[in-house]
Amino acid sequence: KYDQYTVGGQLTFDYAFNAANKLALSAGYRILSHKEYNDYSVFDDTGVPKKQKKKAADIGDELDEHISEGYWDLGAEYTLKPIERLTLVFGASLSTLTPMTLESRDHTTNAMNSYKNGLDDTKTLFNYQVGAFYDLTEKHEIFATFAKKSRFATMRERFLRIGDAPANPDLNPEHAYHYELGYKGLVSDWLKLNTSVHYSDVSDMITSKGVKPNVTFENLGRATFYGFEAGAEAVVNQYFSAGAVFNYMRWNNCTNDDKIAQLPEITSILYGVITPLEGLSIIPQLNISSGFYWNTSATDVPYRKSPNFATADIKAVYDINKNFSVEAGVKNVFDQEYAYSAYYPEPGRSYFVGVSANF
């Protein structure tokens, strides 16, 4: 059993010096907290299933692990138009991770231990990007971008303990150099097109290692990814538009013969935008994914391929005025069961509401 949450906020600022020079800044802070409990109606304090339940008075959940971290995210983007048809965009971001709490139960002594070593060590990532966008005509654009991207390992990747495999809290961040070429266009004033091809060279990629019951995460030396994306949106009339996005991706493990798990080769999105009233939009969406490899518990067949699956979402957005909007919706409407990793099902049906303010 577990209890986890994320709480935070973000501020953005945009300023146009003139038609050819614009600046955007952002700053955000968030806290991630994860608490894990042992269910003593099912397990004893060593995590072994009990043959006989305790008395009702003795049954209860006990905190087994508590991890919390704080993240700062700072970003800046500068837009420059050196000539009328050419737009250049430069961006950079700085992210920091500061451990706040790390408590874990010793299943031998049943004591809750707080680990102070390393909690003051703040980790930092610096990313940057540049893009060039050229207008062939008023309705057709080509672009090229380059970005250095990186990410911290997640809590699950750093602290997961399965079987005899130890946790790996010192996982390195994952880094990638990403290249992309693309085209955007408007055909006959009713059909929007957006296509691109991309290539990524990734170092220290974070992957799962081993098979159940002994699984951990580690950094892979190097892997490359390539593919393309094609999107189209058709405006039928003022009340309805529909669109589709198709993604195709292949990968190559340059380090060893292991397969890269949890990555579908093909993903697609079909969506519609229904506008029955001014300011109100209803957006249904269908998400489709091909199968992908995941680790198994068998030593002779360490990988299996999952089946294809699809989920449906729907949301409604209402623009109160030019500054405020509200939205509400349902994700995974039909409560489809699926997983990107064996034994870890993705969330079922969930509901959300949101408010946006722009000044």
C-alpha positions as CSV (number, residue, x, y, z in Angstrom):
1,K,0.0,0.0,0.0
2,Y,1.3,3.5,-0.7
3,D,0.3,7.2,-0.4
4,Q,1.9,9.7,-2.7
5,Y,1.4,13.2,-3.9
6,T,3.0,16.0,-5.9
7,V,2.4,19.7,-5.0
8,G,3.9,22.8,-6.5
9,G,3.4,25.8,-8.7
10,Q,4.9,27.6,-11.7
11,L,5.2,31.3,-12.8
12,T,5.8,32.3,-16.4
13,F,6.6,35.7,-17.9
14,D,6.6,36.8,-21.5
15,Y,7.8,40.2,-22.9
16,A,8.1,41.4,-26.5
17,F,10.8,44.1,-26.9
18,N,9.6,44.5,-30.5
19,A,8.3,42.4,-33.3
20,A,11.7,40.7,-33.8
21,N,12.8,40.2,-30.2
22,K,10.8,38.3,-27.5
23,L,11.8,36.9,-24.1
24,A,10.1,34.2,-22.0
25,L,11.0,33.2,-18.5
26,S,9.6,30.5,-16.1
27,A,10.2,29.4,-12.5
28,G,8.6,26.5,-10.8
29,Y,8.9,24.5,-7.6
30,R,7.4,21.1,-6.7
31,I,7.6,18.6,-3.9
32,L,7.3,14.9,-4.5
33,S,6.3,12.6,-1.5
34,H,6.0,8.9,-1.4
35,K,5.0,6.8,1.7
36,E,4.8,3.0,1.5
37,Y,3.1,0.8,4.1
38,N,3.1,-2.8,5.1
39,D,-0.3,-4.4,5.4
40,Y,-0.1,-6.5,8.5
41,S,-3.5,-8.2,7.9
42,V,-1.7,-10.0,5.0
43,F,2.1,-9.8,5.7
44,D,4.2,-10.1,8.8
45,D,7.0,-7.6,9.6
46,T,9.4,-9.4,7.3
47,G,7.2,-9.0,4.3
48,V,6.4,-12.8,4.2
49,P,2.7,-13.7,3.6
50,K,1.2,-15.0,6.8
51,K,-0.5,-18.3,7.1
52,Q,-2.9,-17.1,9.7
53,K,-4.2,-13.6,10.2
54,K,-3.6,-11.7,13.5
55,K,-6.4,-10.8,15.8
56,A,-8.5,-7.9,14.6
57,A,-7.1,-5.6,17.3
58,D,-3.5,-6.2,16.0
59,I,-4.3,-5.6,12.3
60,G,-3.1,-2.3,10.9
61,D,-0.9,-0.6,8.4
62,E,2.6,0.5,9.4
63,L,4.8,3.0,7.6
64,D,7.6,1.1,5.8
65,E,9.3,3.8,3.7
66,H,9.0,7.6,3.3
67,I,10.8,9.5,0.6
68,S,10.3,13.2,-0.3
69,E,12.2,15.5,-2.6
70,G,12.1,19.1,-3.8
71,Y,12.6,20.3,-7.4
72,W,13.4,23.8,-8.8
73,D,12.8,24.3,-12.5
74,L,14.1,27.5,-14.1
75,G,13.8,28.3,-17.8
76,A,14.4,31.0,-20.4
77,E,13.7,31.3,-24.1
78,Y,14.7,34.1,-26.5
79,T,13.0,34.5,-30.0
80,L,14.8,36.5,-32.7
81,K,13.8,37.3,-36.3
82,P,16.9,38.3,-38.2
83,I,15.0,38.5,-41.5
84,E,11.2,38.5,-42.2
85,R,10.8,34.8,-43.0
86,L,13.3,33.3,-40.5
87,T,12.7,32.9,-36.8
88,L,15.4,31.7,-34.4
89,V,14.6,30.3,-31.0
90,F,17.2,29.8,-28.2
91,G,16.3,28.2,-24.9
92,A,18.0,27.0,-21.7
93,S,16.8,25.4,-18.4
94,L,18.2,24.6,-15.0
95,S,16.7,21.9,-12.8
96,T,17.7,20.9,-9.3
97,L,16.8,18.0,-7.1
98,T,17.2,18.3,-3.3
99,P,16.5,15.2,-1.1
100,M,14.3,16.1,1.9
101,T,13.3,12.9,3.7
102,L,14.6,9.3,3.4
103,E,13.2,6.9,6.1
104,S,13.2,3.1,5.7
105,R,12.2,0.3,8.0
106,D,14.8,-2.4,9.0
107,H,12.9,-5.6,8.7
108,T,15.3,-7.4,11.1
109,T,15.0,-5.0,14.0
110,N,11.6,-3.5,12.9
111,A,13.1,-0.1,13.6
112,M,12.4,3.0,11.3
113,N,15.8,4.5,10.3
114,S,16.4,8.0,8.9
115,Y,19.2,8.2,6.5
116,K,21.0,11.6,6.6
117,N,23.9,10.9,4.4
118,G,23.5,12.5,1.0
119,L,20.3,14.4,1.9
120,D,22.2,17.7,1.6
121,D,23.5,16.8,-1.8
122,T,21.6,18.8,-4.5
123,K,21.8,17.4,-8.0
124,T,21.6,19.8,-11.0
125,L,20.8,19.5,-14.7
126,F,21.4,22.0,-17.4
127,N,19.6,21.7,-20.8
128,Y,19.6,23.9,-23.9
129,Q,18.0,24.0,-27.3
130,V,18.0,26.0,-30.6
131,G,15.6,26.0,-33.4
132,A,15.3,27.6,-36.9
133,F,11.9,28.1,-38.5
134,Y,11.6,29.3,-42.1
135,D,8.4,30.4,-43.8
136,L,8.3,29.1,-47.4
137,T,5.0,31.0,-47.9
138,E,2.5,32.5,-45.5
139,K,1.0,29.0,-44.9
140,H,3.9,26.7,-45.2
141,E,6.9,26.4,-42.8
142,I,10.0,24.1,-42.5
143,F,12.0,23.8,-39.3
144,A,15.1,22.3,-37.8
145,T,15.9,21.9,-34.1
146,F,18.6,20.7,-31.8
147,A,18.3,20.0,-28.1
148,K,20.4,18.7,-25.3
149,K,17.8,16.9,-23.0
150,S,18.3,15.2,-19.7
151,R,16.3,13.9,-16.8
152,F,16.7,12.7,-13.2
153,A,16.0,9.1,-12.4
154,T,12.6,8.7,-10.8
155,M,12.0,7.7,-7.2
156,R,10.9,4.3,-8.4
157,E,14.0,3.8,-10.5
158,R,16.4,4.9,-7.6
159,F,14.7,3.3,-4.6
160,L,12.8,0.2,-5.9
161,R,13.8,-3.0,-4.0
162,I,12.6,-6.3,-5.4
163,G,14.0,-9.6,-4.2
164,D,17.7,-9.7,-3.5
165,A,18.4,-6.8,-5.9
166,P,19.5,-3.7,-4.0
167,A,18.2,-0.2,-4.6
168,N,20.3,2.1,-6.7
169,P,19.9,5.6,-5.3
170,D,23.1,6.8,-7.1
171,L,21.7,6.3,-10.6
172,N,23.1,8.9,-13.0
173,P,20.8,11.3,-14.8
174,E,19.9,10.3,-18.4
175,H,21.2,12.6,-21.2
176,A,20.2,12.8,-24.9
177,Y,21.1,14.9,-27.9
178,H,18.0,15.3,-30.0
179,Y,17.8,16.3,-33.7
180,E,14.6,17.1,-35.6
181,L,13.5,18.2,-39.1
182,G,9.9,19.0,-39.9
183,Y,7.2,20.8,-41.9
184,K,4.0,22.6,-40.9
185,G,1.4,23.7,-43.3
186,L,-2.2,24.8,-43.9
187,V,-3.9,23.4,-47.0
188,S,-7.0,25.0,-48.4
189,D,-7.6,26.9,-45.1
190,W,-9.2,23.8,-43.5
191,L,-6.5,21.2,-43.2
192,K,-3.5,21.6,-40.9
193,L,-0.4,19.3,-41.4
194,N,2.5,18.8,-39.1
195,T,5.2,16.2,-39.8
196,S,8.8,15.6,-38.6
197,V,11.6,13.1,-38.5
198,H,13.8,12.8,-35.4
199,Y,17.0,11.1,-34.1
200,S,18.2,10.9,-30.5
201,D,21.6,9.8,-29.1
202,V,21.1,8.8,-25.5
203,S,23.8,8.2,-22.9
204,D,23.4,6.8,-19.4
205,M,19.9,5.6,-20.4
206,I,18.0,4.3,-17.3
207,T,16.7,0.7,-17.8
208,S,15.4,-2.1,-15.7
209,K,17.8,-5.0,-15.1
210,G,17.2,-8.6,-14.1
211,V,14.1,-10.7,-13.8
212,K,11.6,-11.2,-11.0
213,P,12.1,-11.8,-8.1
214,N,15.4,-9.8,-8.5
215,V,14.9,-6.5,-10.4
216,T,16.7,-3.2,-10.2
217,F,17.5,-0.3,-12.4
218,E,20.8,0.7,-13.9
219,N,22.4,3.1,-16.4
220,L,22.9,1.7,-19.9
221,G,26.0,2.9,-21.8
222,R,24.4,4.2,-25.0
223,A,21.3,3.8,-27.2
224,T,19.9,5.6,-30.2
225,F,16.3,6.2,-31.3
226,Y,14.8,7.4,-34.6
227,G,11.4,7.7,-36.2
228,F,8.8,10.1,-37.5
229,E,5.6,11.8,-36.5
230,A,2.7,12.8,-38.7
231,G,-0.3,14.9,-37.6
232,A,-3.3,16.3,-39.3
233,E,-6.4,18.3,-38.2
234,A,-9.4,19.1,-40.3
235,V,-11.8,21.9,-39.5
236,V,-15.2,20.7,-40.7
237,N,-17.2,23.8,-39.6
238,Q,-17.3,26.2,-36.7
239,Y,-18.8,23.5,-34.4
240,F,-16.5,20.5,-35.1
241,S,-12.9,19.7,-36.0
242,A,-11.1,16.3,-35.9
243,G,-7.5,15.3,-35.9
244,A,-5.0,12.4,-35.7
245,V,-1.4,12.0,-34.7
246,F,0.7,9.0,-35.7
247,N,4.2,8.2,-34.2
248,Y,6.7,5.6,-35.3
249,M,9.9,4.9,-33.4
250,R,12.7,2.4,-33.5
251,W,15.6,1.9,-31.1
252,N,19.1,0.4,-31.1
253,N,20.9,-0.7,-28.0
254,C,24.6,0.2,-28.7
255,T,25.8,-1.3,-25.4
256,N,24.7,-4.9,-25.3
257,D,22.1,-7.3,-26.6
258,D,19.4,-6.5,-24.1
259,K,16.1,-5.3,-25.4
260,I,14.8,-1.9,-24.4
261,A,11.6,-2.4,-22.5
262,Q,8.4,-0.3,-22.1
263,L,8.7,1.5,-25.4
264,P,5.9,0.9,-28.0
265,E,7.0,1.1,-31.6
266,I,3.7,2.8,-32.8
267,T,1.4,5.2,-30.9
268,S,-1.5,7.1,-32.3
269,I,-4.0,9.6,-31.1
270,L,-7.5,10.3,-32.6
271,Y,-9.4,13.3,-31.3
272,G,-12.3,15.7,-32.0
273,V,-13.1,19.2,-30.8
274,I,-16.8,19.9,-30.5
275,T,-17.8,23.5,-29.9
276,P,-21.6,23.7,-29.2
277,L,-21.4,27.1,-27.6
278,E,-19.0,30.0,-27.8
279,G,-16.2,29.4,-25.3
280,L,-17.1,25.8,-24.7
281,S,-15.1,22.9,-26.1
282,I,-15.7,19.2,-25.7
283,I,-12.7,17.1,-26.6
284,P,-13.0,13.2,-26.9
285,Q,-9.7,11.4,-27.5
286,L,-8.7,7.8,-28.3
287,N,-5.1,6.7,-27.5
288,I,-3.7,3.6,-29.4
289,S,-0.5,1.8,-28.6
290,S,1.3,-1.2,-30.2
291,G,2.9,-3.9,-28.1
292,F,6.3,-3.5,-26.5
293,Y,8.9,-5.6,-24.6
294,W,8.9,-6.0,-20.9
295,N,11.0,-8.1,-18.4
296,T,9.5,-11.4,-17.3
297,S,10.2,-13.7,-14.3
298,A,11.6,-16.5,-16.5
299,T,15.3,-16.9,-17.0
300,D,14.9,-18.8,-20.3
301,V,12.5,-16.1,-21.8
302,P,13.6,-12.8,-20.1
303,Y,11.4,-10.7,-22.4
304,R,7.9,-10.9,-23.7
305,K,5.9,-8.6,-25.9
306,S,2.7,-7.1,-24.5
307,P,-0.5,-6.9,-26.5
308,N,-1.8,-3.8,-28.3
309,F,-4.2,-1.6,-26.3
310,A,-6.3,1.5,-26.5
311,T,-7.7,4.0,-24.0
312,A,-10.3,6.8,-24.3
313,D,-10.3,10.2,-22.6
314,I,-12.8,13.1,-22.6
315,K,-12.7,16.6,-21.3
316,A,-14.6,19.9,-21.4
317,V,-13.0,23.3,-21.4
318,Y,-14.9,26.6,-20.9
319,D,-13.3,30.0,-21.4
320,I,-14.9,32.3,-18.9
321,N,-13.2,35.3,-20.4
322,K,-9.8,36.1,-22.0
323,N,-8.0,35.6,-18.7
324,F,-9.7,32.6,-17.1
325,S,-10.7,29.1,-18.2
326,V,-11.9,26.0,-16.4
327,E,-11.7,22.3,-17.4
328,A,-12.9,19.0,-16.2
329,G,-12.7,15.5,-17.7
330,V,-12.1,11.7,-17.4
331,K,-9.0,9.8,-18.3
332,N,-9.3,6.1,-19.3
333,V,-13.0,6.4,-19.5
334,F,-13.6,2.6,-19.9
335,D,-11.2,1.7,-17.2
336,Q,-9.0,-0.3,-19.6
337,E,-6.3,-2.5,-17.9
338,Y,-2.8,-2.1,-19.3
339,A,0.8,-1.7,-18.2
340,Y,4.1,-0.5,-19.5
341,S,6.0,-2.8,-17.1
342,A,5.0,-6.3,-15.9
343,Y,3.2,-6.3,-12.5
344,Y,2.8,-2.5,-12.5
345,P,-0.6,-1.6,-14.0
346,E,-1.2,1.9,-15.1
347,P,-4.0,4.0,-13.5
348,G,-7.6,3.1,-14.2
349,R,-10.4,5.5,-14.7
350,S,-9.5,8.9,-13.1
351,Y,-11.1,12.3,-12.9
352,F,-9.6,15.8,-13.0
353,V,-10.6,19.5,-12.8
354,G,-8.4,22.5,-13.5
355,V,-8.4,26.3,-13.6
356,S,-6.1,28.4,-15.8
357,A,-5.4,32.1,-15.3
358,N,-3.5,34.3,-17.8
359,F,-2.6,37.9,-17.4
